[in-house]
Amino acid sequence: MSRGAERSTRQLTDEQLGQQDQLISQANQSATSDRSLMLPAIQSLLNSQGYTPQQQSDITQQSLGAANTAFDALRERAANRVAATNNSAGYGDLTSQLGREQAQTDASQTAQNQISFANQKLSNQLAGLSALGQTYGIDTNLLGRAMGVPAELLGVRQRAADGSSIGNAGGLLGTIGSAASLFG
Protein backbone atom coordinates (compact mmCIF):
# COMPACT_ATOMS: atom_id res chain seq x y z
CA MET A 1 0.00 0.00 0.00
CA SER A 2 1.37 3.40 -0.88
CA ARG A 3 1.92 6.18 1.62
CA GLY A 4 -0.99 8.16 0.20
CA ALA A 5 -3.28 5.18 0.48
CA GLU A 6 -2.13 4.57 4.06
CA ARG A 7 -2.68 8.20 4.98
CA SER A 8 -6.11 8.19 3.33
CA THR A 9 -7.05 4.94 5.12
CA ARG A 10 -5.84 6.36 8.46
CA GLN A 11 -7.75 9.59 7.86
CA LEU A 12 -10.95 7.74 6.99
CA THR A 13 -10.50 5.49 10.03
CA ASP A 14 -9.95 8.53 12.29
CA GLU A 15 -13.05 10.19 10.85
CA GLN A 16 -15.08 7.04 11.44
CA LEU A 17 -13.83 6.76 15.02
CA GLY A 18 -14.61 10.44 15.59
CA GLN A 19 -18.17 9.95 14.33
CA GLN A 20 -18.61 6.87 16.52
CA ASP A 21 -17.26 8.74 19.56
CA GLN A 22 -19.66 11.60 18.83
CA LEU A 23 -22.63 9.22 18.52
CA ILE A 24 -21.66 7.46 21.75
CA SER A 25 -21.30 10.80 23.51
CA GLN A 26 -24.73 11.92 22.28
CA ALA A 27 -26.28 8.63 23.37
CA ASN A 28 -24.69 8.97 26.83
CA GLN A 29 -25.97 12.55 27.14
CA SER A 30 -29.46 11.45 26.10
CA ALA A 31 -29.40 8.53 28.56
CA THR A 32 -28.22 10.82 31.35
CA SER A 33 -31.01 13.27 30.53
CA ASP A 34 -33.59 10.47 30.45
CA ARG A 35 -32.34 9.10 33.78
CA SER A 36 -32.53 12.50 35.43
CA LEU A 37 -36.16 12.81 34.31
CA MET A 38 -37.08 9.32 35.51
CA LEU A 39 -35.13 9.32 38.77
CA PRO A 40 -37.71 11.28 40.84
CA ALA A 41 -40.48 8.85 39.85
CA ILE A 42 -38.25 5.86 40.58
CA GLN A 43 -37.23 7.36 43.93
CA SER A 44 -40.89 7.90 44.77
CA LEU A 45 -41.65 4.24 44.07
CA LEU A 46 -38.69 3.06 46.13
CA ASN A 47 -39.78 5.18 49.10
CA SER A 48 -43.48 4.41 48.66
CA GLN A 49 -45.52 3.75 51.75
CA GLY A 50 -48.34 2.23 49.68
CA TYR A 51 -51.83 3.59 50.14
CA THR A 52 -52.23 6.87 51.98
CA PRO A 53 -53.95 6.72 55.37
CA GLN A 54 -57.05 8.28 53.77
CA GLN A 55 -57.09 5.63 51.02
CA GLN A 56 -56.68 2.89 53.63
CA SER A 57 -59.58 4.32 55.63
CA ASP A 58 -61.77 4.53 52.52
CA ILE A 59 -60.96 0.95 51.50
CA THR A 60 -61.65 -0.33 55.01
CA GLN A 61 -64.94 1.55 55.30
CA GLN A 62 -66.10 0.35 51.90
CA SER A 63 -65.21 -3.30 52.44
CA LEU A 64 -66.64 -3.46 55.97
CA GLY A 65 -69.69 -1.46 54.93
CA ALA A 66 -70.63 -4.06 52.35
CA ALA A 67 -70.41 -6.88 54.87
CA ASN A 68 -72.26 -4.96 57.57
CA THR A 69 -75.06 -4.05 55.16
CA ALA A 70 -75.63 -7.73 54.40
CA PHE A 71 -75.75 -8.65 58.09
CA ASP A 72 -78.09 -5.73 58.81
CA ALA A 73 -80.43 -7.05 56.09
CA LEU A 74 -80.38 -10.51 57.68
CA ARG A 75 -81.19 -9.03 61.11
CA GLU A 76 -84.05 -7.04 59.59
CA ARG A 77 -85.40 -10.15 57.91
CA ALA A 78 -85.32 -12.00 61.23
CA ALA A 79 -87.13 -9.12 62.98
CA ASN A 80 -89.77 -9.07 60.23
CA ARG A 81 -90.27 -12.80 60.67
CA VAL A 82 -90.78 -12.37 64.41
CA ALA A 83 -93.27 -9.57 63.77
CA ALA A 84 -95.16 -11.56 61.15
CA THR A 85 -95.41 -14.76 63.18
CA ASN A 86 -95.60 -13.14 66.62
CA ASN A 87 -93.18 -15.87 67.72
CA SER A 88 -89.83 -14.77 69.06
CA ALA A 89 -88.53 -18.27 69.71
CA GLY A 90 -84.95 -18.50 68.53
CA TYR A 91 -84.68 -14.80 67.70
CA GLY A 92 -82.08 -14.12 70.41
CA ASP A 93 -79.96 -17.08 69.34
CA LEU A 94 -80.20 -16.02 65.72
CA THR A 95 -79.10 -12.46 66.38
CA SER A 96 -76.26 -13.73 68.56
CA GLN A 97 -75.13 -16.05 65.76
CA LEU A 98 -75.33 -13.21 63.23
CA GLY A 99 -73.27 -11.02 65.56
CA ARG A 100 -70.57 -13.69 65.90
CA GLU A 101 -70.44 -14.26 62.16
CA GLN A 102 -70.33 -10.53 61.49
CA ALA A 103 -67.43 -10.13 63.92
CA GLN A 104 -65.56 -12.98 62.21
CA THR A 105 -66.24 -11.51 58.76
CA ASP A 106 -65.13 -8.04 59.85
CA ALA A 107 -61.94 -9.43 61.42
CA SER A 108 -61.17 -11.45 58.30
CA GLN A 109 -61.84 -8.48 56.02
CA THR A 110 -59.66 -6.21 58.15
CA ALA A 111 -56.82 -8.74 58.00
CA GLN A 112 -57.20 -9.00 54.20
CA ASN A 113 -57.12 -5.22 53.95
CA GLN A 114 -53.90 -5.05 55.99
CA ILE A 115 -52.30 -7.65 53.73
CA SER A 116 -53.41 -5.69 50.66
CA PHE A 117 -51.96 -2.50 52.12
CA ALA A 118 -48.61 -4.21 52.75
CA ASN A 119 -48.66 -5.81 49.28
CA GLN A 120 -49.28 -2.41 47.66
CA LYS A 121 -46.27 -0.93 49.44
CA LEU A 122 -44.08 -3.87 48.41
CA SER A 123 -45.43 -3.80 44.86
CA ASN A 124 -44.54 -0.11 44.49
CA GLN A 125 -41.03 -0.73 45.82
CA LEU A 126 -40.52 -3.69 43.48
CA ALA A 127 -41.71 -1.56 40.55
CA GLY A 128 -39.12 1.04 41.56
CA LEU A 129 -36.41 -1.61 41.72
CA SER A 130 -37.40 -2.92 38.32
CA ALA A 131 -37.36 0.58 36.82
CA LEU A 132 -33.99 1.23 38.43
CA GLY A 133 -32.66 -2.02 37.04
CA GLN A 134 -33.89 -1.22 33.55
CA THR A 135 -32.54 2.32 33.72
CA TYR A 136 -29.06 1.43 34.93
CA GLY A 137 -28.86 -2.25 34.09
CA ILE A 138 -28.70 -3.27 37.76
CA ASP A 139 -29.52 -6.74 39.06
CA THR A 140 -32.87 -6.21 40.80
CA ASN A 141 -32.63 -9.55 42.62
CA LEU A 142 -29.49 -8.29 44.31
CA LEU A 143 -31.21 -5.04 45.26
CA GLY A 144 -34.25 -6.94 46.49
CA ARG A 145 -32.03 -8.99 48.78
CA ALA A 146 -30.38 -5.81 50.03
CA MET A 147 -33.85 -4.52 50.95
CA GLY A 148 -34.60 -7.79 52.73
CA VAL A 149 -36.78 -9.36 50.03
CA PRO A 150 -35.37 -12.76 48.99
CA ALA A 151 -35.54 -13.24 45.23
CA GLU A 152 -37.43 -16.52 45.54
CA LEU A 153 -40.23 -14.69 47.36
CA LEU A 154 -40.65 -12.00 44.72
CA GLY A 155 -42.54 -14.27 42.34
CA VAL A 156 -44.60 -15.81 45.15
CA ARG A 157 -45.68 -12.37 46.36
CA GLN A 158 -46.64 -11.35 42.82
CA ARG A 159 -48.71 -14.49 42.28
CA ALA A 160 -50.42 -13.99 45.64
CA ALA A 161 -51.21 -10.38 44.78
CA ASP A 162 -52.65 -11.42 41.41
CA GLY A 163 -54.89 -14.00 43.09
CA SER A 164 -56.29 -11.78 45.81
CA SER A 165 -58.21 -8.56 45.86
CA ILE A 166 -59.51 -6.09 48.36
CA GLY A 167 -62.96 -7.06 49.54
CA ASN A 168 -62.78 -10.77 48.86
CA ALA A 169 -66.33 -11.09 47.55
CA GLY A 170 -66.27 -14.89 47.45
CA GLY A 171 -65.46 -15.20 51.15
CA LEU A 172 -68.02 -12.58 52.06
CA LEU A 173 -70.76 -14.22 50.02
CA GLY A 174 -69.96 -17.62 51.54
CA THR A 175 -70.27 -16.22 55.05
CA ILE A 176 -73.51 -14.41 54.24
CA GLY A 177 -74.83 -17.57 52.61
CA SER A 178 -74.15 -19.61 55.75
CA ALA A 179 -75.83 -16.94 57.87
CA ALA A 180 -78.85 -16.92 55.52
CA SER A 181 -79.18 -20.68 55.96
CA LEU A 182 -80.11 -20.03 59.58
CA PHE A 183 -83.50 -18.83 58.35
CA GLY A 184 -84.43 -22.27 57.17
C-alpha positions in Angstrom: 0.0 0.0 0.0 1.4 3.4 -0.9 1.9 6.2 1.6 -1.0 8.2 0.2 -3.3 5.2 0.5 -2.1 4.6 4.1 -2.7 8.2 5.0 -6.1 8.2 3.3 -7.0 4.9 5.1 -5.8 6.4 8.5 -7.7 9.6 7.9 -11.0 7.7 7.0 -10.5 5.5 10.0 -9.9 8.5 12.3 -13.1 10.2 10.9 -15.1 7.0 11.4 -13.8 6.8 15.0 -14.6 10.4 15.6 -18.2 9.9 14.3 -18.6 6.9 16.5 -17.3 8.7 19.6 -19.7 11.6 18.8 -22.6 9.2 18.5 -21.7 7.5 21.7 -21.3 10.8 23.5 -24.7 11.9 22.3 -26.3 8.6 23.4 -24.7 9.0 26.8 -26.0 12.6 27.1 -29.5 11.5 26.1 -29.4 8.5 28.6 -28.2 10.8 31.3 -31.0 13.3 30.5 -33.6 10.5 30.5 -32.3 9.1 33.8 -32.5 12.5 35.4 -36.2 12.8 34.3 -37.1 9.3 35.5 -35.1 9.3 38.8 -37.7 11.3 40.8 -40.5 8.9 39.8 -38.3 5.9 40.6 -37.2 7.4 43.9 -40.9 7.9 44.8 -41.7 4.2 44.1 -38.7 3.1 46.1 -39.8 5.2 49.1 -43.5 4.4 48.7 -45.5 3.7 51.8 -48.3 2.2 49.7 -51.8 3.6 50.1 -52.2 6.9 52.0 -54.0 6.7 55.4 -57.1 8.3 53.8 -57.1 5.6 51.0 -56.7 2.9 53.6 -59.6 4.3 55.6 -61.8 4.5 52.5 -61.0 1.0 51.5 -61.6 -0.3 55.0 -64.9 1.5 55.3 -66.1 0.4 51.9 -65.2 -3.3 52.4 -66.6 -3.5 56.0 -69.7 -1.5 54.9 -70.6 -4.1 52.3 -70.4 -6.9 54.9 -72.3 -5.0 57.6 -75.1 -4.1 55.2 -75.6 -7.7 54.4 -75.7 -8.6 58.1 -78.1 -5.7 58.8 -80.4 -7.0 56.1 -80.4 -10.5 57.7 -81.2 -9.0 61.1 -84.1 -7.0 59.6 -85.4 -10.2 57.9 -85.3 -12.0 61.2 -87.1 -9.1 63.0 -89.8 -9.1 60.2 -90.3 -12.8 60.7 -90.8 -12.4 64.4 -93.3 -9.6 63.8 -95.2 -11.6 61.2 -95.4 -14.8 63.2 -95.6 -13.1 66.6 -93.2 -15.9 67.7 -89.8 -14.8 69.1 -88.5 -18.3 69.7 -84.9 -18.5 68.5 -84.7 -14.8 67.7 -82.1 -14.1 70.4 -80.0 -17.1 69.3 -80.2 -16.0 65.7 -79.1 -12.5 66.4 -76.3 -13.7 68.6 -75.1 -16.0 65.8 -75.3 -13.2 63.2 -73.3 -11.0 65.6 -70.6 -13.7 65.9 -70.4 -14.3 62.2 -70.3 -10.5 61.5 -67.4 -10.1 63.9 -65.6 -13.0 62.2 -66.2 -11.5 58.8 -65.1 -8.0 59.9 -61.9 -9.4 61.4 -61.2 -11.5 58.3 -61.8 -8.5 56.0 -59.7 -6.2 58.2 -56.8 -8.7 58.0 -57.2 -9.0 54.2 -57.1 -5.2 53.9 -53.9 -5.0 56.0 -52.3 -7.7 53.7 -53.4 -5.7 50.7 -52.0 -2.5 52.1 -48.6 -4.2 52.7 -48.7 -5.8 49.3 -49.3 -2.4 47.7 -46.3 -0.9 49.4 -44.1 -3.9 48.4 -45.4 -3.8 44.9 -44.5 -0.1 44.5 -41.0 -0.7 45.8 -40.5 -3.7 43.5 -41.7 -1.6 40.5 -39.1 1.0 41.6 -36.4 -1.6 41.7 -37.4 -2.9 38.3 -37.4 0.6 36.8 -34.0 1.2 38.4 -32.7 -2.0 37.0 -33.9 -1.2 33.6 -32.5 2.3 33.7 -29.1 1.4 34.9 -28.9 -2.3 34.1 -28.7 -3.3 37.8 -29.5 -6.7 39.1 -32.9 -6.2 40.8 -32.6 -9.5 42.6 -29.5 -8.3 44.3 -31.2 -5.0 45.3 -34.2 -6.9 46.5 -32.0 -9.0 48.8 -30.4 -5.8 50.0 -33.9 -4.5 50.9 -34.6 -7.8 52.7 -36.8 -9.4 50.0 -35.4 -12.8 49.0 -35.5 -13.2 45.2 -37.4 -16.5 45.5 -40.2 -14.7 47.4 -40.6 -12.0 44.7 -42.5 -14.3 42.3 -44.6 -15.8 45.2 -45.7 -12.4 46.4 -46.6 -11.3 42.8 -48.7 -14.5 42.3 -50.4 -14.0 45.6 -51.2 -10.4 44.8 -52.7 -11.4 41.4 -54.9 -14.0 43.1 -56.3 -11.8 45.8 -58.2 -8.6 45.9 -59.5 -6.1 48.4 -63.0 -7.1 49.5 -62.8 -10.8 48.9 -66.3 -11.1 47.6 -66.3 -14.9 47.4 -65.5 -15.2 51.1 -68.0 -12.6 52.1 -70.8 -14.2 50.0 -70.0 -17.6 51.5 -70.3 -16.2 55.1 -73.5 -14.4 54.2 -74.8 -17.6 52.6 -74.2 -19.6 55.8 -75.8 -16.9 57.9 -78.8 -16.9 55.5 -79.2 -20.7 56.0 -80.1 -20.0 59.6 -83.5 -18.8 58.4 -84.4 -22.3 57.2 
